[in-house]
Amino acid sequence: GHRAAVCSALRAHVEPLPGALGRVSAVASSSSSSASGGSKAPNTSLFVPLTVKPQGPSADGDVGAELTRPLDKNEVKKILDKFYKRKEIQKLGADYGLDARLFHQAFISFRNYIIVLFFSSCDDLFPFFLRHAKQIFPVLECKDDLRKISDLRIPPNWYPEARAIQRKIIFHSGPTNSGKTYHAIQKYLSAKSGVYCGPLKLLAHEIFERGVPCDLVTGEERVTVEPDGKQAAHVACTVEMCSVTTPCMYMPFKNLYGLCAEEVHLCGESAAIDLVTELMYTTGEEVEVRNYKRLTPISVLDHALESLDNLRPGDCIVCFSKNDIYSVSRQIEIRGLESAVIYGSLPPGTKLAQAKKFNDPDDPCKILVATDAIGMGLNLSIRRIIFYSLIKPTINEKGEKEIEPITTSQALQIAGRAGRFSSKYKEGEVTTMNREDLNLLKEILNRPVDPIKAAGLHPTAEQIEMFAYHLPDTTLSNLIDIFVDFSQVDGQYFVCNMDDFKFSAELIQHIPLSLRVRYVFCTAPINKKQPFVCSSLLQFARQYSRNEPLTFSWLRRYIKWPLLPPKNIKDLMDLEAVHDVLDLYLWLSYRFIDMFPDASLIRDLQKELDGIIQDGVHNITKLIKISESHKLLNLESLSTENRRVRGTKTVGSKAAEPPVPNGGEKSLASRLVQQGLLTADMLKQLEKEWLTQRTDGKERTEPGTYSKGTRRKKKEPDSD
């Protein structure tokens, strides 16, 4: 009678599986139809359990107590533990998608849920346990649907309009300065209508200013040439803004499947030819490859620069960190030379101004200090590329930071900026700052470029919305994780790294927004290393959720406008962050016009800020000097002039480690040698210089400066 009362009470409050009987054998017979069979096992660590509150008469006392004696909860726990430990129960759970981890979590939750609904036989528990498991892990109920939604194996089928057109695909293949882009753009300009899709805003602006009436469309800007606002026959846009329904003539790799065009022109290196050909084979479209050779010669020198005293007009020193940019600029200024500076976080207007300054034959600035931002989007008159270092921090496909030598593709792209066909230097030269790096540079440049084997895909807003329909209580970041885990791709594709998207999703998770709006905010391009930019995304989302428009006056107050010219490097970096925030506003203004209504006023404000930043960069060496004097910038540590690449030791002789002093912890020199940042030869040179300074009674100088009595005369620029 007690067991019957408990069973009746339980079934009244927890509906068992359809058709399930109270015995384990009955459940087992239906498990085959629910199992996922054949598909890859999901990563169950991504499943976040939901909270399920127990219902029923438990709050008032033991179930069935009115029919029989009150039950001892310890006895019930023993029954539940016995149920948990049974191998056949664990196997049944696995058949329904509950691996060991999920089974354990589900049992702990189930025990808390069911402790007041007592059974005397553990065999009767499984249907209710499984029901409870699916309540806290709803993904178990819809795995097959989720796999269908996240099936990314046939991307061509996503664009039926393009499949209805017989397209001609032309691939322009060649190294930098080979004319491949020029010939493709000529086809675009001569066509009756077309769309140019570039990877950078600067490239889109360059096409916009070519002379042919052309609209400009970037993430932050829209410019129409027709007075009535009607779309022009030609459009220059950044690749993410391209409409796959607009007829076009020229584009880079992304959106290759979806563009409705009679001709599609792509520009790239030969490493992409095989992949593009294979992808187009799946659509039944042939690829015509046009090969180009470099128009001007370029040579790798047999000697390194070794000292900034050996700089010549037309030299470009390429660094891979801002600190190196600051250090080199300061050292050049000490030698009485002027330099232009270009790095990635500068506004486009400032980059163009610095490029113009360097290219101007009447300007005394003859040296350029830059990051690999010069690789695309800027026309520069460079005679010689000098790699200050060969190591560059990168983010791999897993989102992990790596510090490795630059790839062959990167080295060729940067080196190819020397001796451009359209510049005054018809022959290019390439070398390194340190002679120890020169052999490695030659080795890198002589390696064949690794072929591109796969194209990246990522979930669309529609796909994520369908996931959310099945998993309504799951966060957007967790939806992305589950989507990536369930996604299926073939060998020609991979799922793109979504860490930046997830960072934004987690940042604004607590803000009440609809899923579609939240998705758009998370796709906004921000630098997550900039705290002010990240906090601004959060503030913008908060204002949006309150239905409070972000007006011009509000934004002025938020950024504390007017802003003063920078007095040091930190001020300059803060201004760059503000410029990024204005970019973020403009980007959102074209997605949410009503809530970000003052785009034109903000653009005028941004141009004014660009001018302030230009003045700061023009005086960057002064800012560096002030920052050093106030200890806001530390350039005293070993500069990259003395840095070594981890892979360099495989080229030259192995560096001998200096002895460990007193047999204890390794010295700083030992650690630097072990890390590849210092070689034995460099250590000997440093020791010799130190002894010479001590013998002469000189004061130790900072890197890039001269000791008293050894300062050279102001170096005049070499004649061209």
ChimeraX attribute file (.defattr): number of C-alpha atoms within 10 A of each C-alpha:
attribute: neighborCount
match mode: 1-to-1
recipient: residues
	/A:1	9
	/A:2	18
	/A:3	16
	/A:4	12
	/A:5	18
	/A:6	21
	/A:7	20
	/A:8	13
	/A:9	17
	/A:10	22
	/A:11	12
	/A:12	12
	/A:13	13
	/A:14	17
	/A:15	12
	/A:16	20
	/A:17	14
	/A:18	7
	/A:19	9
	/A:20	17
	/A:21	14
	/A:22	17
	/A:23	15
	/A:24	18
	/A:25	12
	/A:26	13
	/A:27	17
	/A:28	16
	/A:29	10
	/A:30	12
	/A:31	15
	/A:32	12
	/A:33	10
	/A:34	14
	/A:35	17
	/A:36	16
	/A:37	11
	/A:38	6
	/A:39	11
	/A:40	12
	/A:41	12
	/A:42	16
	/A:43	13
	/A:44	17
	/A:45	10
	/A:46	13
	/A:47	19
	/A:48	17
	/A:49	18
	/A:50	15
	/A:51	10
	/A:52	14
	/A:53	8
	/A:54	17
	/A:55	14
	/A:56	14
	/A:57	15
	/A:58	13
	/A:59	10
	/A:60	7
	/A:61	11
	/A:62	19
	/A:63	25
	/A:64	22
	/A:65	13
	/A:66	11
	/A:67	13
	/A:68	12
	/A:69	10
	/A:70	13
	/A:71	16
	/A:72	10
	/A:73	14
	/A:74	10
	/A:75	13
	/A:76	21
	/A:77	17
	/A:78	13
	/A:79	18
	/A:80	23
	/A:81	14
	/A:82	13
	/A:83	20
	/A:84	20
	/A:85	10
	/A:86	12
	/A:87	10
	/A:88	14
	/A:89	19
	/A:90	18
	/A:91	15
	/A:92	18
	/A:93	21
	/A:94	16
	/A:95	18
	/A:96	19
	/A:97	22
	/A:98	22
	/A:99	17
	/A:100	14
	/A:101	10
	/A:102	20
	/A:103	19
	/A:104	14
	/A:105	16
	/A:106	21
	/A:107	20
	/A:108	13
	/A:109	19
	/A:110	21
	/A:111	17
	/A:112	13
	/A:113	16
	/A:114	23
	/A:115	17
	/A:116	22
	/A:117	24
	/A:118	27
	/A:119	24
	/A:120	16
	/A:121	14
	/A:122	21
	/A:123	17
	/A:124	16
	/A:125	23
	/A:126	24
	/A:127	22
	/A:128	20
	/A:129	23
	/A:130	21
	/A:131	17
	/A:132	22
	/A:133	26
	/A:134	20
	/A:135	17
	/A:136	19
	/A:137	21
	/A:138	20
	/A:139	22
	/A:140	19
	/A:141	18
	/A:142	13
	/A:143	18
	/A:144	16
	/A:145	13
	/A:146	20
	/A:147	18
	/A:148	12
	/A:149	19
	/A:150	23
	/A:151	16
	/A:152	20
	/A:153	15
	/A:154	12
	/A:155	16
	/A:156	17
	/A:157	13
	/A:158	12
	/A:159	15
	/A:160	12
	/A:161	13
	/A:162	22
	/A:163	18
	/A:164	9
	/A:165	12
	/A:166	14
	/A:167	19
	/A:168	16
	/A:169	23
	/A:170	18
	/A:171	25
	/A:172	24
	/A:173	23
	/A:174	20
	/A:175	19
	/A:176	24
	/A:177	22
	/A:178	20
	/A:179	19
	/A:180	23
	/A:181	18
	/A:182	13
	/A:183	13
	/A:184	21
	/A:185	19
	/A:186	11
	/A:187	15
	/A:188	23
	/A:189	21
	/A:190	11
	/A:191	14
	/A:192	11
	/A:193	17
	/A:194	25
	/A:195	29
	/A:196	28
	/A:197	30
	/A:198	26
	/A:199	17
	/A:200	15
	/A:201	21
	/A:202	19
	/A:203	18
	/A:204	23
	/A:205	20
	/A:206	14
	/A:207	21
	/A:208	21
	/A:209	13
	/A:210	10
	/A:211	8
	/A:212	13
	/A:213	15
	/A:214	26
	/A:215	25
	/A:216	24
	/A:217	24
	/A:218	23
	/A:219	21
	/A:220	18
	/A:221	17
	/A:222	11
	/A:223	15
	/A:224	16
	/A:225	15
	/A:226	13
	/A:227	7
	/A:228	7
	/A:229	10
	/A:230	10
	/A:231	15
	/A:232	15
	/A:233	17
	/A:234	24
	/A:235	28
	/A:236	28
	/A:237	30
	/A:238	24
	/A:239	23
	/A:240	14
	/A:241	13
	/A:242	23
	/A:243	16
	/A:244	17
	/A:245	13
	/A:246	14
	/A:247	19
	/A:248	27
	/A:249	28
	/A:250	27
	/A:251	27
	/A:252	18
	/A:253	17
	/A:254	18
	/A:255	14
	/A:256	19
	/A:257	19
	/A:258	21
	/A:259	27
	/A:260	24
	/A:261	23
	/A:262	14
	/A:263	19
	/A:264	24
	/A:265	26
	/A:266	23
	/A:267	22
	/A:268	17
	/A:269	20
	/A:270	19
	/A:271	17
	/A:272	20
	/A:273	20
	/A:274	14
	/A:275	18
	/A:276	22
	/A:277	17
	/A:278	16
	/A:279	22
	/A:280	17
	/A:281	12
	/A:282	12
	/A:283	16
	/A:284	12
	/A:285	16
	/A:286	17
	/A:287	21
	/A:288	14
	/A:289	15
	/A:290	12
	/A:291	15
	/A:292	16
	/A:293	13
	/A:294	16
	/A:295	17
	/A:296	17
	/A:297	15
	/A:298	20
	/A:299	14
	/A:300	18
	/A:301	14
	/A:302	12
	/A:303	14
	/A:304	20
	/A:305	18
	/A:306	16
	/A:307	11
	/A:308	15
	/A:309	13
	/A:310	10
	/A:311	21
	/A:312	17
	/A:313	20
	/A:314	23
	/A:315	21
	/A:316	31
	/A:317	24
	/A:318	28
	/A:319	25
	/A:320	21
	/A:321	17
	/A:322	14
	/A:323	15
	/A:324	21
	/A:325	20
	/A:326	21
	/A:327	21
	/A:328	27
	/A:329	25
	/A:330	23
	/A:331	17
	/A:332	20
	/A:333	14
	/A:334	17
	/A:335	19
	/A:336	14
	/A:337	21
	/A:338	20
	/A:339	25
	/A:340	24
	/A:341	25
	/A:342	24
	/A:343	20
	/A:344	13
	/A:345	16
	/A:346	23
	/A:347	21
	/A:348	18
	/A:349	15
	/A:350	23
	/A:351	24
	/A:352	19
	/A:353	18
	/A:354	21
	/A:355	20
	/A:356	17
	/A:357	21
	/A:358	26
	/A:359	22
	/A:360	13
	/A:361	12
	/A:362	9
	/A:363	11
	/A:364	14
	/A:365	19
	/A:366	25
	/A:367	25
	/A:368	27
	/A:369	23
	/A:370	25
	/A:371	23
	/A:372	19
	/A:373	18
	/A:374	21
	/A:375	18
	/A:376	15
	/A:377	19
	/A:378	17
	/A:379	17
	/A:380	22
	/A:381	27
	/A:382	27
	/A:383	23
	/A:384	28
	/A:385	25
	/A:386	23
	/A:387	27
	/A:388	28
	/A:389	26
	/A:390	28
	/A:391	22
	/A:392	16
	/A:393	13
	/A:394	14
	/A:395	11
	/A:396	10
	/A:397	13
	/A:398	10
	/A:399	12
	/A:400	8
	/A:401	11
	/A:402	12
	/A:403	12
	/A:404	14
	/A:405	22
	/A:406	19
	/A:407	17
	/A:408	18
	/A:409	18
	/A:410	16
	/A:411	19
	/A:412	18
	/A:413	19
	/A:414	21
	/A:415	26
	/A:416	25
	/A:417	27
	/A:418	31
	/A:419	28
	/A:420	25
	/A:421	19
	/A:422	13
	/A:423	15
	/A:424	15
	/A:425	18
	/A:426	17
	/A:427	18
	/A:428	21
	/A:429	21
	/A:430	27
	/A:431	26
	/A:432	28
	/A:433	24
	/A:434	22
	/A:435	14
	/A:436	22
	/A:437	25
	/A:438	24
	/A:439	18
	/A:440	21
	/A:441	22
	/A:442	18
	/A:443	12
	/A:444	20
	/A:445	18
	/A:446	11
	/A:447	11
	/A:448	10
	/A:449	17
	/A:450	12
	/A:451	13
	/A:452	15
	/A:453	16
	/A:454	16
	/A:455	17
	/A:456	12
	/A:457	15
	/A:458	17
	/A:459	17
	/A:460	10
	/A:461	15
	/A:462	11
	/A:463	16
	/A:464	19
	/A:465	17
	/A:466	15
	/A:467	24
	/A:468	16
	/A:469	11
	/A:470	16
	/A:471	17
	/A:472	13
	/A:473	12
	/A:474	20
	/A:475	17
	/A:476	25
	/A:477	20
	/A:478	16
	/A:479	21
	/A:480	22
	/A:481	19
	/A:482	22
	/A:483	22
	/A:484	20
	/A:485	18
	/A:486	22
	/A:487	22
	/A:488	20
	/A:489	17
	/A:490	11
	/A:491	9
	/A:492	15
	/A:493	19
	/A:494	20
	/A:495	19
	/A:496	14
	/A:497	17
	/A:498	17
	/A:499	15
	/A:500	16
	/A:501	21
	/A:502	19
	/A:503	15
	/A:504	24
	/A:505	22
	/A:506	15
	/A:507	16
	/A:508	22
	/A:509	16
	/A:510	11
	/A:511	18
	/A:512	14
	/A:513	17
	/A:514	9
	/A:515	15
	/A:516	13
	/A:517	16
	/A:518	19
	/A:519	19
	/A:520	14
	/A:521	23
	/A:522	22
	/A:523	13
	/A:524	18
	/A:525	16
	/A:526	19
	/A:527	15
	/A:528	13
	/A:529	8
	/A:530	17
	/A:531	10
	/A:532	17
	/A:533	21
	/A:534	20
	/A:535	15
	/A:536	21
	/A:537	22
	/A:538	19
	/A:539	15
	/A:540	22
	/A:541	19
	/A:542	17
	/A:543	15
	/A:544	19
	/A:545	15
	/A:546	11
	/A:547	11
	/A:548	13
	/A:549	18
	/A:550	18
	/A:551	16
	/A:552	17
	/A:553	12
	/A:554	11
	/A:555	17
	/A:556	14
	/A:557	10
	/A:558	11
	/A:559	16
	/A:560	10
	/A:561	12
	/A:562	11
	/A:563	13
	/A:564	10
	/A:565	16
	/A:566	20
	/A:567	16
	/A:568	22
	/A:569	23
	/A:570	15
	/A:571	17
	/A:572	22
	/A:573	16
	/A:574	14
	/A:575	23
	/A:576	19
	/A:577	20
	/A:578	21
	/A:579	23
	/A:580	23
	/A:581	24
	/A:582	23
	/A:583	23
	/A:584	21
	/A:585	25
	/A:586	24
	/A:587	20
	/A:588	23
	/A:589	21
	/A:590	18
	/A:591	15
	/A:592	16
	/A:593	13
	/A:594	14
	/A:595	18
	/A:596	22
	/A:597	19
	/A:598	19
	/A:599	21
	/A:600	13
	/A:601	12
	/A:602	21
	/A:603	17
	/A:604	11
	/A:605	17
	/A:606	20
	/A:607	14
	/A:608	14
	/A:609	23
	/A:610	20
	/A:611	16
	/A:612	19
	/A:613	25
	/A:614	22
	/A:615	15
	/A:616	22
	/A:617	23
	/A:618	19
	/A:619	15
	/A:620	24
	/A:621	24
	/A:622	17
	/A:623	23
	/A:624	23
	/A:625	17
	/A:626	16
	/A:627	19
	/A:628	16
	/A:629	11
	/A:630	11
	/A:631	10
	/A:632	14
	/A:633	19
	/A:634	13
	/A:635	20
	/A:636	12
	/A:637	8
	/A:638	12
	/A:639	16
	/A:640	21
	/A:641	21
	/A:642	16
	/A:643	23
	/A:644	23
	/A:645	22
	/A:646	16
	/A:647	15
	/A:648	19
	/A:649	16
	/A:650	10
	/A:651	13
	/A:652	12
	/A:653	10
	/A:654	11
	/A:655	15
	/A:656	12
	/A:657	16
	/A:658	18
	/A:659	11
	/A:660	14
	/A:661	10
	/A:662	8
	/A:663	8
	/A:664	7
	/A:665	10
	/A:666	15
	/A:667	15
	/A:668	11
	/A:669	18
	/A:670	21
	/A:671	16
	/A:672	17
	/A:673	21
	/A:674	17
	/A:675	14
	/A:676	17
	/A:677	18
	/A:678	21
	/A:679	26
	/A:680	17
	/A:681	12
	/A:682	16
	/A:683	18
	/A:684	12
	/A:685	12
	/A:686	12
	/A:687	12
	/A:688	12
	/A:689	13
	/A:690	15
	/A:691	12
	/A:692	12
	/A:693	15
	/A:694	12
	/A:695	9
	/A:696	9
	/A:697	9
	/A:698	13
	/A:699	11
	/A:700	14
	/A:701	12
	/A:702	12
	/A:703	15
	/A:704	20
	/A:705	15
	/A:706	14
	/A:707	12
	/A:708	10
	/A:709	7
	/A:710	8
	/A:711	11
	/A:712	10
	/A:713	8
	/A:714	10
	/A:715	13
	/A:716	11
	/A:717	16
	/A:718	11
	/A:719	6
	/A:720	7
